[in-house]
Amino acid sequence: MASGLIFNLLPIMCCFSGKVRAVENTRIFARAMEDGVQFIAYSMKLDSPQDVAMILPIPVKAGAKEEQVKFVNFEKYPMLFDDLAKGFPAEAGSDFAARNGPIPLGGETLKVQSVGAFEASFVPGPKDFSRLDARFRLPEGAWDKLPQYRDYGFAVFKLKQGVHSVHPLAFLFPSRHPERLFFPTVHIHDGEVHEKEKFDHTLYFQTKQTGLRALTGCDESEYAAVAFVKCGFTRGLVDAGLHVRRIKLQGELKNEDKILSFS
């Protein structure tokens, strides 16, 4: 790979199976692992009047099987993102109120895994939502309105009702774009994609490339991650020897996904 990183756009989104009152302080960590696998950790503060499922479409490698998407339990390290923030100057918070279908085919019921305080499943494609517990599904016909996701896989997390901070939702998947890091930042909280949305996101990532600050407008930690992250608790998913980089998305912005491309 060459030494530069540039932003690109891909159709990735975060959506909920039911209405939520607010989603705040979204924080995402991304890192490319070996053999084309990508790691994502996702955290937020959620206010929901009911149990909901958060659905993250992910560009998995074609033909990816259930067992190839691995969910990681971060229940014992809920402070991951607080520790990541220690590598940078003090941050000012930002609050906002967020707005808030299966295709009937046969097949075995998809596995529901317990991942810390949550339940999670990998759905290989839109047609497979019929194999998932009904609690995790979008209304019938919802995916017909989003044909761009016809060959995507989906990481699905069941979140409990109430106001609470979500401990990191973490998983590894075989990426069809190993030369890119992606962050699921497009908002779909009310069944539609709006041109602009309120953002309250902090994106963290690690890469072996150097001198990226001018290219991406990102901040870089002064020290390697071992100085402020309990890397042993991440099972090596945060590299102790690498610096951490950060990009902040705040306020009303174009409703796009942020993708880092190695080039």
Summary of the structure (lengths in Angstrom):
residues: 263
radius of gyration: 17.5
end to end distance: 6.5
largest distance: 53.1
contacts: 825
relative contact order: 0.28
helix: 15%
strand: 43%
